[in-house]
């Protein structure tokens, strides 16, 4: 597998049963083989994408003392700003060469979950920043819902199996800025090799070389999306829930060649999380003699806490 397959969500949401089934088969095979797809036909329009990039560039261009007003260590970086080098990949002591922002869930009709999640952080200096972030969050969440419906069909579950778990889920939209590199990074990378924690990740900004995916042979392959595509991968929660039938693939963002050190890179992943009460117990349909149950029972909330400790975001 040396190329990321491409699929079109419009096929899944069309009225054509054959197109829908072909989409399910293609995305299911891709997630069993490599764990990544490039997806066209999502719900983000060009204007929203343009506005989002404009707003996040405006934010990261603010003076560091202004940005640090929005850094809230006591909530483990789950909302607001996380400054340069604070996060490291599991097992790495070097911090990644990035700074980022977190938008979280906009809870509707659930006071208990509203109390569980930290509030979103509002940037006073940029009147459209939070509004644009919320619009993008909602469109990415909607896209993720349909991708998970296709995967539910592939797993022989009810099509809406995931819907109740992702409604008001603990999802995160993370605009990332990889600043220009000013000196030899030694062992640090823009994002060291890692697997994602969540169910699925939808990535904006994978145009151009940088994102790499490790295939089953251990080879690193470039994952480059077209301008109208999102790169979507399986996270550890979904891999665990399916007993590794759907693959959570190790990936990284490599440093650019020296002649491009003076350039910034922006990417915007949306980490689709379920509600913390979701049981990630291995699905019975994914267990057989050749594939015995590989994971202990755990909830999404417990698993997330474990991983945030490993990342150094919870002490």
N, C-alpha and C positions, 0 to 999 in steps of 0.2 A: 504494500500500500504506500505509494510515493506521491499521491496527490489527494487533496481534500475534496471529496465529492460535493457537488452543488445540487441543491433542490429548490423548488419554488413553492412557497406556502399557498399561493393562489390555487395550485392543484388540489391541495387538501381541502380548502374551504369552497371549492367549486361544487356544482351540483352533479358533476360527472363522477359516478362511482368508480370507474376504472382509473381515472386520474387520481382520485383520493387513495385508492388501494396502492397504486404505483408509488405515490409519495410515502405511504406508510412503509412499504417494502424497502424503498431506497434509503430512508432515514434510519430504519431499523438495522439494515445491513451495515450502513456506515458507522453506526454507534457500536455495533458488535465488532467491527473490523478495526476502526481507528479512533472512534470516540469523538470525532469532529465532523461537522458539515458547514458548508457555506450556504446561507439561506437568502434567497430573493423573495419578493412578495410580502414583506413584513409591513407593519402598520406605521412605520416612521416615514413621514413625507420629507421631501428635500428641504423645505423651508424650516421645519422643526430641527432637522439635523444641523443646518447652517446656523440657526439661532443658538443651539446648544453649544456648538464649538466656539462661537463668538463669546458667549457668556463665560464658559470655563476658561478660555484664554484670558479674558478680562480679569477673572478672579486670580489666576496664577500669576498674572503680571502685577498684582498689588504688592506693596512693600511687605517684607517678611513679618514685620511687627504688626501690620494690619491683619495678615492671614492668621497669625498666632493668637489673635483675639478669639478666633473661632475653633481653637484646639481645646478639647475637653477630655483630659486624660482619664478622669474618673468613669467615663462610659466606654473605656477600652477602644476608643476610636470608632465606635459604631455610628456616630453622626458627626457632621462637621469636618474640620480639617485635620489631616495627619501629615506632619512635616517630614521633610526629606530624610531618608535613611532610617525611619523609625520601624518599618516592617521588614522582617527577614523571612525567607522561606524556611519551612520545617527542616531542621538539622543544619541550618546555615547560621554562622555568627555574624557574617557581614550583612549590613542593611542593604536592601534594594535601592537603586539609584532613582528614586521617584518620590514625589509628594502627591497627595490625593485628597479628594473630598468624598464624603458619604451622604447621599440622600437615602432616607429610609421610608418605610411604609406609611401611607396615609390611611389610617384605620377608619373603617366605616362600620357603624352599628355594633361595636364590640368594646365595651368599656374596660373589660378585663385585659384584652390585648393592648388597648391604648395605654393602660397603666404599665404593662410589661415592657413596651418598647420606649427607648428614649425619644424625646421630641426632636423634630427636624430643627436645624440651626439656620437662622435667617441672616443673610449678608446685607447689612445696612447700606453699604457703598454701592451695591448693584441692584437697582429696583426690579430688574427682570430675571435675575439669576435663579431665584427659587421657583418662580412661576414656570420658567422654561424647563427646569429640572423636573418639576412635577409632571409636566406634559409628557416629557420623554419617558419618565418612569412608568407612567400609565400605558403608553403605547408598547413599550418593551414587555411589560407584564402581560398585556393582551397577546402579544406575539408568542410569548413563552407558554401561555395557556394552551394555545392550539398545537404547539410542538409537543407538549406533554400529552395532549389528547391523542395525537398520532402514535406516540410511544405506548400509551395505554392499550391501543388496539393491537399494536405489534406484540405486546406482552399477554394478549388474550384476556385483558381486563376490560371492565366497562369503560367506554370512551371517556366518561367524565370522572373516572376514578380519582384523579389528582385534584379536581376542581375544589373540593371542600378543604383540602390541605393547603392550597396556595391562596385561597381567599383570605385577605389580610395577613398573608405570610410575611415572614421576617426578611423580605428581599431587600437588597442593597443596590443602588446605582452609584458607581464609583468612577467619576472622571479622574483620570491619572495624567500627570505631567511628568515626563522624563526630561529633566533640564539638560542643556548643553553640558558636555563633559569637559572639565577644565584641566584635569590631570589624570595620569595613568590610574585606572580604577583598581589595579591589583586583582583581588579575587572577587570583587563585587560586579554584579550585572544589573541591567535595568530591571529585570525580574528573573531571579534565579529559578531553576527547574522546580516545578511544584505541580500538585494536583489541586483542583478547586474543591471547596468544602461542600458545596450546595447540591441541589438537584441538577440544574443545567445553568450554563453561563452563556449570555448573549453578548457578543463583543462588537462594539462599533470601533472603527479606526484601525482595522487590520490591513489597510492598504499599504503597500510598500513592504520591503523586507524588514524583519525584526522578530515577529512571532514565529517560533518553531515548535513542532510537535514531534514527540518521540514515537516511532512506529514499533511494531512487535519485535522487530529485529534489533531494536536499540538504536536505530539510525535517526538522526534529527532531520526533519524535512520542513521546508518553508511552508507556512500557512498564510497565503496572501489572498485577501478577498477583493472582489470587484467593488467599485464605488457604491453600487446599490445593494451590496450583500452584507449580512451580519455573519460573523463566525460564531457557531454555536457548538458547545461541547458539554459532555456529560461530567457531572461533579461526583465527588466521593459518596454523597448521600444516595444518589440514584444507583451508582455502581454497587453499593452495599445492599440496597433494597432488592436489587436484581441478581445478587450473588455473582457479581462480575460479568453477567451476561452482556450488559451495556458497559462499555469500558470508560473509566475515568482516566484520561491519558495525561501523562506528564508533559508539560509544556514550559516554555521560557520566552523571555524577550531579551535577545542578545544585544550587546553594545554595537553601535554602528562602526564602520571602518573609520580610521583616524581622521580622514579628510572630512568626515561628516560629524565630528565631535561637537562642532559649534551649533548644531541644530537641535531644536526641541522635538519631542515626539509626544503626541496626545493619543490616548485610547480611553474608551469608555465601556467597561464591562458592566453588565447587569447580572447580578448573582441572584438567581431565583431560588429562594428558600421557602420551605413550607412553614406552617405554624409549628411552634416548638413541641407541641403535644403529639405530632405525627410519629407513629412508630415506624422505625426503619427496619423492623424485623424482616429477614429474608423472605421473599414471596415463595409460597409453597410450589408454585408452578415453575420456579427457577431452580429447584432442587431435584436431582436425580442421582443415580448410582455414579455416573461419571463426574457429577458436580455436587458433592455433598455440601451441606450448609457451611459456609466459610466464615460467618460473622456472628458474634453474640448479639442478642436483642439490645436495642438502645433507642431512645427517642431522638428526634432531630435537635431538640434543645440541649440535651446532654452531649451529643456529638459535637455540636457547635462550640460549647464551652471547652471541651477537650482540645479542640483544634486552635481556639484563640489563645489558650495557654501555651500550646506548642509554638505558635507564631510570635509569642512575646507580647501580645496585646493585652492579655490578662496576666497579672503577676501572681 
